[in-house]
């Protein structure tokens, strides 16, 4: 998997280097970019050499200069997924607290798993049925990866049904005396295979694959 650049911020280091939306980021400094962790790991330096492929297949190399740790100004994370699944509680939190003025998942097919029969909106499909059936139907269609956004109860159901192929776990340097468990108790036992980690702004993100 490579990373397709969805947008380039005006005036950003990427814009100054001539990076264009729609191009695919193949390499940074000769290192292959497979996912967003590769991008973060290899893209931290102040001077970068990017290998890009245009939509017509033409490959070119550009030099990008920025302050150390500065965001280059191109967004490619959402280029890896085309579908988002979340629970009703997470959905309510997004629209009422986290992003009440702007739907943050434009361009993605969004499914909200709920026990109620609700009318679909322009942005969201409400799914009152079986989650195994939903995932099966989505995987029969051509497309990219599916992002399970939350919450913990829905994740528990996915884990019990062996529906999670890959885990992205981020550790934020804040110690809490109480809170919600990341993994709820359930009928599952999984051994994971470590893939890679990345550190960005003090947050450690690790990728693990389900051994099953």
PyMOL commands that set and color helices and strands:
alter all, ss='L'
color gray80, all
select helices_A, chain A and resi 13-17+36-42+77-80+88-98+131-139+152-160
alter helices_A, ss='H'
color red, helices_A
select strands_A, chain A and resi 3-4+7-8+24-28+31-32+47-53+59-65+74-75+81-87+109-113+124-127+145-150+166-171+192-200+203-210
alter strands_A, ss='S'
color yellow, strands_A
deselect
rebuild
show_as cartoon
